């Protein structure tokens, strides 16, 4: 390098760029984990609601057939 300040600037920018790449990768993994948890929770809630509604629907159907 011709100028020590320029060498320092290049080194610092390279380090910041590497850090940003690592943080972005970690951020992507975090988003995947969050999405997986949300999908799982929604699936569990869906199963619970389906079972509850199906039980009520069966009860209503039985009451209509046998008043």
PLY file of the C-alpha trace (Angstrom):
ply
format ascii 1.0
element vertex 67
property float x
property float y
property float z
element edge 66
property int vertex1
property int vertex2
end_header
0.00 0.00 0.00
1.14 3.50 -0.73
-0.54 5.09 2.24
-0.88 3.48 5.70
-4.25 5.19 6.22
-5.54 3.63 3.01
-4.32 0.21 4.14
-6.09 0.68 7.47
-9.29 1.73 5.67
-9.22 -1.33 3.40
-8.61 -3.63 6.38
-11.42 -2.08 8.44
-13.90 -2.20 5.55
-13.01 -5.84 4.89
-13.55 -6.71 8.55
-16.91 -4.92 8.64
-17.99 -6.66 5.45
-17.08 -10.07 6.87
-18.97 -9.29 10.08
-22.05 -8.19 8.13
-21.99 -11.41 6.13
-21.79 -13.55 9.28
-24.58 -11.58 11.00
-26.82 -11.82 7.96
-26.33 -15.57 7.86
-27.22 -15.85 11.53
-30.22 -13.64 10.93
-31.45 -15.94 8.17
-31.13 -18.94 10.47
-33.05 -17.08 13.19
-35.87 -16.30 10.75
-36.07 -19.95 9.69
-36.31 -21.05 13.33
-38.97 -18.43 14.10
-40.98 -19.45 11.03
-40.75 -23.14 11.98
-41.98 -22.41 15.50
-44.89 -20.34 14.19
-45.90 -23.03 11.69
-45.80 -25.65 14.45
-47.90 -23.52 16.80
-50.44 -22.80 14.05
-50.63 -26.51 13.24
-51.26 -27.42 16.87
-53.95 -24.74 17.20
-55.53 -25.96 13.97
-55.71 -29.55 15.24
-57.23 -28.43 18.55
-59.85 -26.27 16.83
-60.69 -28.97 14.30
-61.24 -31.56 17.01
-63.37 -29.17 19.09
-65.49 -28.06 16.15
-65.93 -31.59 14.85
-67.15 -32.75 18.27
-69.66 -29.91 18.41
-70.78 -30.55 14.83
-71.37 -34.23 15.61
-73.39 -33.29 18.68
-75.54 -30.87 16.68
-76.04 -33.50 13.97
-77.15 -36.05 16.56
-79.60 -33.57 18.09
-81.11 -32.81 14.68
-81.64 -36.51 13.92
-82.96 -37.36 17.40
-84.83 -34.31 18.72
0 1
1 2
2 3
3 4
4 5
5 6
6 7
7 8
8 9
9 10
10 11
11 12
12 13
13 14
14 15
15 16
16 17
17 18
18 19
19 20
20 21
21 22
22 23
23 24
24 25
25 26
26 27
27 28
28 29
29 30
30 31
31 32
32 33
33 34
34 35
35 36
36 37
37 38
38 39
39 40
40 41
41 42
42 43
43 44
44 45
45 46
46 47
47 48
48 49
49 50
50 51
51 52
52 53
53 54
54 55
55 56
56 57
57 58
58 59
59 60
60 61
61 62
62 63
63 64
64 65
65 66
